[in-house]
Amino acid sequence: MLKIKSVVPNVLVVLVLTCLAADKPKLVKVKVNENITVSIPQGWRPMDAMDFTQRYPSVRAPLAAYTNEERVVDFSVNISATQWPDTNAELAAQFFKASLLNTFDRVEMIQEGVQEINKKKFIYFEFESRVNGNRQQEGFQDAVVRYTYIQYLLQPGKTLVFSFNCPKRMKEQWQATARDMMKAVKVK
C-alpha cells in the first residue's frame, strides 16, 4: 500500500505533462524565401490578400502571412519601413517599444529584450494589447484585446519583423507555441 501511494503523484505528473504536450500543435518548417525559414503549426494556411488587408492594413504586403483554420490566430513575416544605419539592437529596441506603446490604447508587457536565435540577435516583445472601441462608429464599438509576440531582426538597410497574434482569450492555448515558433526562425 505504501508503494502505491508514493507512485501515484509521479504517475499524475506524467499524465499532466503528456496532456499538455498533446495540446501543443506540431510545427512544420516553411520556406518564406531563399533566406528565411519559419515553423508554423501543421494545418495553417497562407493568408490571402483580402485576409491580410482586412486584419492588418498596411502599405507593404507581407513577405508571408499564415492563419489557423478559424482565421483568428496569425503569424506574419514582413519588412519594416524603418531602416537602421547600424545594428544597435538596444537602441532600436527602445524605438520599437515606443512605437508599440503608441499603436495601442493599453499595453501590458509580459517580457521584452534581445535574444540570440540561430546566431542572430532578435529584439522581442511579448505583450497583451487593447484598442478601445469607438461608440460612434458602427462595427468598431467593442474594444479589441490581443496577445502578441513580435520580434525584429536588424539587417543592413532593412528590418525583418516576425509577428504572432491571437485574441487574448486564447493566449493560454497559444503562448507556448508562439514562443516555439519565434525560436525556430532561421535567417541566412
C-alpha positions in Angstrom: 0.0 0.0 0.0 2.8 2.4 0.8 4.5 1.8 -2.6 1.2 2.7 -4.4 0.9 6.0 -2.6 4.4 7.0 -3.5 3.9 6.1 -7.2 0.5 7.9 -7.6 2.0 11.5 -7.6 4.6 10.6 -10.2 2.0 9.0 -12.4 -0.2 12.1 -12.2 2.7 14.4 -13.1 3.5 12.2 -16.2 -0.2 12.3 -17.2 -0.5 16.1 -16.9 2.7 16.6 -18.9 1.5 14.2 -21.6 -1.8 16.0 -21.9 -0.1 19.4 -22.1 2.3 18.2 -24.8 -0.6 16.7 -26.8 -2.4 20.0 -26.9 0.6 21.8 -28.5 0.3 21.8 -32.3 3.1 20.2 -34.3 5.3 22.8 -36.1 6.3 22.3 -39.7 9.0 24.2 -41.5 8.1 26.6 -44.2 10.5 28.4 -46.5 9.4 32.1 -46.9 12.1 32.8 -49.4 15.7 31.7 -50.1 16.9 33.4 -46.9 14.1 32.9 -44.4 12.6 29.7 -42.9 9.9 29.7 -40.2 7.9 27.0 -38.4 4.2 27.2 -38.3 1.5 24.9 -36.8 0.5 22.0 -39.1 -2.7 22.8 -40.8 -2.2 26.5 -41.0 -2.7 28.1 -44.4 -1.3 31.2 -46.1 -3.4 34.2 -45.7 -4.9 35.6 -48.9 -4.5 39.3 -49.8 -8.1 40.0 -48.5 -7.4 38.3 -45.2 -4.3 40.3 -44.6 -5.7 43.7 -45.8 -8.8 43.4 -43.6 -6.9 42.5 -40.4 -3.6 44.3 -40.9 -4.0 47.3 -43.1 -0.6 48.4 -44.4 1.0 49.9 -47.5 3.5 47.0 -47.5 2.4 43.5 -48.4 4.0 40.9 -46.0 6.7 38.5 -47.2 4.4 35.8 -45.8 1.3 35.5 -43.6 -0.3 32.4 -42.2 -3.5 31.8 -40.2 -5.2 28.9 -38.5 -8.3 27.2 -39.8 -10.7 29.5 -37.9 -8.8 32.6 -39.2 -8.3 34.1 -35.7 -4.6 33.2 -34.9 -2.0 34.7 -37.2 1.7 34.7 -37.9 3.4 37.1 -40.4 6.8 38.0 -41.7 7.3 41.5 -43.0 10.0 44.1 -43.8 9.6 47.2 -41.7 9.8 50.6 -43.3 12.2 51.5 -40.5 15.8 51.2 -41.5 18.8 51.4 -39.2 22.2 52.6 -40.2 23.8 50.1 -37.9 22.7 47.1 -35.9 22.5 48.7 -32.4 19.8 46.3 -31.1 19.5 48.1 -27.7 18.8 51.5 -29.2 16.4 50.0 -31.8 14.5 48.1 -29.1 13.7 51.4 -27.4 12.4 52.9 -30.6 10.3 49.8 -31.4 8.9 49.7 -27.8 7.8 53.4 -28.1 6.2 52.6 -31.4 4.2 49.7 -29.9 3.1 51.7 -26.9 1.8 54.4 -29.3 0.0 52.0 -31.5 -2.4 50.7 -28.8 -4.5 52.3 -26.1 -3.0 50.0 -23.5 -0.1 47.6 -23.5 0.8 45.1 -20.7 4.3 43.8 -21.4 4.9 40.2 -20.5 8.5 40.1 -21.5 10.9 42.0 -23.7 14.6 42.1 -24.6 17.2 41.0 -27.0 17.8 37.3 -27.6 20.0 35.2 -29.8 18.3 32.7 -32.1 20.3 30.7 -34.5 23.3 33.0 -34.1 21.2 36.2 -34.8 20.2 38.9 -32.4 16.5 39.4 -32.3 14.6 42.2 -30.4 11.4 40.8 -29.0 8.3 41.9 -27.2 5.6 39.7 -25.8 2.5 41.6 -24.6 -1.2 42.0 -24.3 -2.8 45.0 -26.0 -6.1 46.8 -26.1 -7.5 49.1 -28.7 -10.6 50.9 -27.4 -13.8 50.8 -29.4 -15.4 53.8 -30.9 -19.1 54.1 -29.8 -19.7 56.5 -32.8 -18.5 54.0 -35.5 -20.7 51.1 -36.5 -18.8 47.8 -36.3 -15.9 49.2 -34.2 -17.7 49.8 -30.9 -16.1 47.0 -28.9 -12.5 47.0 -27.6 -10.1 44.7 -29.3 -7.8 42.8 -26.8 -5.0 40.7 -28.2 -1.9 38.7 -27.3 1.1 39.4 -29.4 4.7 38.1 -29.7 6.7 40.2 -32.1 10.4 40.1 -32.9 12.7 42.2 -35.1 15.9 41.4 -36.8 18.0 44.3 -37.8 19.9 43.8 -41.1 21.8 46.3 -43.2 19.2 48.5 -45.0 16.1 46.7 -43.6 14.4 45.3 -40.5 12.6 41.9 -40.6 9.5 41.7 -38.4 8.0 38.4 -37.2 4.6 38.7 -35.6 2.3 36.3 -33.8 -1.2 37.5 -32.9 -4.3 35.9 -31.3 -7.3 37.1 -29.2 -6.3 37.5 -25.5 -8.8 34.8 -24.5 -6.7 32.3 -26.5 -3.4 33.3 -25.0 -3.0 30.4 -22.7 -3.7 28.0 -25.6 -1.1 29.6 -27.9 1.6 31.3 -25.8 4.0 28.3 -25.7 3.5 27.6 -29.4 4.2 31.3 -30.2 7.4 31.2 -28.3 8.5 28.0 -30.0 7.7 29.5 -33.4 9.8 32.5 -32.7 12.8 30.4 -31.5 12.6 28.4 -34.7 13.0 31.4 -37.1 16.1 31.0 -39.3 17.5 33.8 -41.4 20.6 33.4 -43.6 
